[in-house]
């Protein structure tokens, strides 16, 4: 059963589970409690903090644990906007940011007197730094959000360049590194990042925990108030077991970064080669081969966003699911339907093209067998689905020939007209 | 032999829920699909009103979980918008009274989905419609009060051969009892009656937002102005209320003339028609509608009347009615029956009055 949806959620790594189990089985303890079990829980939390800090080149004291990447992005966006004067609540975000950033920014516009400009991207989904510079308002821009690598197409972003521009304008840089934290990795200090968002479950840790890494001395407004945990920036009892799993996954991701990235790149190239044999007309979205080095940052090694011209993603996904292959379309709306991805639209693709895109994402447990089975399943699915130039249309009811009462009615769809 | 595959269109209502569950019980390899037909923001949705709300998708998903079948949500917003919603507004703008459910079944829900299901390796498509398919022919539902064969008349033999309508054999109380027996959470879900994309039921208001105000005159058959109106699309042939005129005897809409934004009204006797012409006519046996006697239904819940079918060629048929029929609106479906068997039908395009000069 090949699982190629790591970018949505990676399976829990056995080492992460092993780190979590003792804390789940042990008698309950609050990491803030002043007794033996409490100290043990706190020790697990602080170990995790060190492991997560090491993953991104930060000091442990910079790590603020959250409920996940979404909360980290929200705290980064809203927290920095609310810390500024009402006249200085301008935001700039790349057009391909995750909705956790974009919708938080829209909230700031609607509810906190903020304003928002989107920085354009090129056809590969890479932020245009000139466009970003033009959107900045020195003295008024509070925050610039540029992710490390895009979650839908994998393209690495010029984070260091964006940070430099942001700082020149007196703004902070928020970098959503939810996908990139493992491989290719991020360098907080080297890239000049002020706020960095992480999620445990993309690394093989559990869902429900993440972190915002905060540069020291930075003014941030908390969103959750209560017991004052996490230096007052994020109240709430810390989930020691989940954080231990996060720490273990972060530790592995750091240790395996180089070998993991190279292995995923090989697997991805093997998959792309197999798929190109099955469908020479397929189109690669983004820039999966993007190399590291200024001003470019490496793309996600395990991510492949492909457009199958004339095939609906929904149809391919159903056939792949039936064959036991798990992957996804670029994005899904609340109802679960495949919707046209804002990332692909920002890259200049049309809505129809966006609906022909499937995302394959590999991770720590992926094997050559997974890739080969997926290639075979795609081949089978493409053999079943006729390519159609147009998006589906039900049969042409206005055609009199199809509706003649006196001649045998034509009840078959016109060839290729219906998918 | 592996079980046959069926795709079930699950709206989130009780009927399609039970359809899916019954097919699974019968040993079919069932897959559920919910068609997302509108981009209504979640916060703007009225609970239990209209279709394709998030709550409906959730209900369909949880029923699929209960049955233990794969479930998908497919985005049909564009197709539905073009084929059904835009068509609905355009038909009203032309002075007609369309039937969006028939249009949806023809373009999206049944015919469109059938072709797609076949491509994806399904042997059949099932829906929660109340109608019966036997030996490749379409019949009225067992529950006459719930019968929906009227909105399925356009299906042909190729489609009927692959369509399953499991609840068509059952009464509504039986369907609800089955849902309860199987623990489906939609068992007590209320019916939806309105046009699904106009959840508040205010069709005139919806059309006004789409088409804008188009003021015009309400006139009698001699062309004398009796009053004014804000849009001819607000009127349907046979309508008596809301004409905004004072007259000694009840007046009815006889014709809607969008070109001059004229609404022609007259006496009830002038409303009577003896012949009706259908366009885009089709026969459920695929062989074409043949001359001879039949019974016709000219609106969703209207009575049926005897008629003589006269094929005209070019997808048109004329129906010579056995008795005058009052208030036949162009745009509605005319559906022909032989007892419980659906012969076929078409869209009403023209009528001829029983009384000369009407």
Interface residues (C-beta under 8 A of the other chain):
Chain A: X314 X315 X317 X318 X319 X321 X322 X333 X334 X335 X336 X337 X338 X339 X355 X384 X385 X386 X391 X392 X393 X394 X395 X397 X398 X400 X403 X404 X405 X406 X407 X408 X409 X411 X412 X413 X418 X419
Chain B: X31 X34 X36 X42 X52 X54 X57 X61 X70 X72 X73 X74 X75 X78 X79 X83 X106 X107 X108 X111 X112 X115 X116 X119 X120 X121 X155 X156 X157 X158 X159 X279 X280 X281 X282 X283 X286 X287 X288 X289 X311 X313 X314 X315 X316 X317 X344 X346
